[in-house]
Amino acid sequence: MARSEPIISRARRALQAKREDVEDNIINKATRLMGAQAAAAVVCVLVAAFSYMAYVGTEDTCPVHPVSLKSWFAGMAISHLAAAVIFSLMLFALLSVLDSQVRQIRMWAREPPAPTPSPTPASAPAPSPTTSTPTPEPPAPTPAPAPA
């Protein structure tokens, strides 16, 4: 059974389409994405802080099964701190992508515009007169003295 198109080329096309979608989202929704990631990081830090305060205030004598409250609060604090770090890393990654796009746009803006062809052919410029400076000839060899 022959396939009309290999699976690798279909996967590449699908990945290229997804990449274009991501670039479009970054360009059009950058402010919203950065705000959401920063807000999520702040919320995670706050939840981690409250979990840590609950961890400190909980006694080991609380009979809760299968997990004690103290270890549950510690796990919550650690997992939310990890999530805050991940959100912060995602924010910095987004900022680096935006920075690279801004650099590309700046380089594109600095390039001189390509010359546009004129509708009538231009005549060839006349050659400029060149002044040639004569090169000095080397001095003639002096005759050797006669033997005595």
Disulfide bonds with the S-S distance in Angstrom:
none
